[in-house]
Amino acid sequence: MNTKQQDVGLLLKLYELRRDEMMRRARNWYVTEFQPESAKDIVKLMVSGQEQSAYYRMVTSYWDMAASFVNNGGIDEKMFLRRKL
């Protein structure tokens, strides 16, 4: 399997994760409701045990993982961004 095929495979797996129903709810909450004013607000949320704590961790860990694939050469940056650099 060549590098581009591997990149496509990883991208498809990332898209599959994004389609998960709980991930969709988490992303919706993150974009529409999550408005921390400080790092303290994030820490407070994370130790709260609320469902939103799981949402925060889910969304941020997904993007951390996706970015690490690109930053470490696991996925071609142009493919990931779907635009010409």
Buried (B, 14 or more C-beta within 10 A) or exposed (E): EEEEEEBBEBBEEBEEEEEEEEBEBBBEBBEEEBEEEEEEEBEEBBEEEEEBBBBBEBBEEBEEEBEEBBEEEBBBEEBBEEEEE
